[in-house]
Amino acid sequence: MCARSLRRAVGLALALGPAALACSKTEAAPVEVSGPIPVTVDAKGFTPTSVSVKAGVPASLIFKRTSDATCAKQVVFPELQVTKDLPLNTAVAVDLPTDTARTLTFQCGMGMYKSSVVVR
């Protein structure tokens, strides 16, 4: 496991508890959750890096940037054509379309940090 993946896995474990993790060579498996999903934005990028939601069930991501030491001062959903600024220490909600099963990618404004939402 590379150092970046290990850091993300540890961050996810701290955020959601160790039982929520499944390791792979590249990323942790998506963690299935419902309701508003908190996403921390800091120098490591987005935590958790991948979540899974059920198709047809309303879901949203609540982004909170906790550090200025990051390029992730925006979140971009390319497939949805949605871009939102992430002011420091402010919750920013993005409602997710869950009508069809698919994977939605989200990233920082520069595309350096990438994460995903899997609609199942």
C-alpha angles and dihedrals in degrees: 000000000000120000094251092052090047092052090050092048091051091048090050091049091052092048099044107015129261095274090066094065131091114178127223133166094265113021143355114267115260113277111226113227138155135215122021109354116209115222119189116211116200143128089305093055123238123357120225095033095201135019134181125216132183118256113250095021115108113247138170138183118229109205121199120181109209101177140048088207093088140079088220096099090131135038118218127194101192096188091051095040089232124144122175131181115234109215114200114274093357125121113235118189126209116188113218126220105233099172094109135029111256145118117261118199122211126186145166118274091264094046093238096119116047130182138162149221116213113206107202 
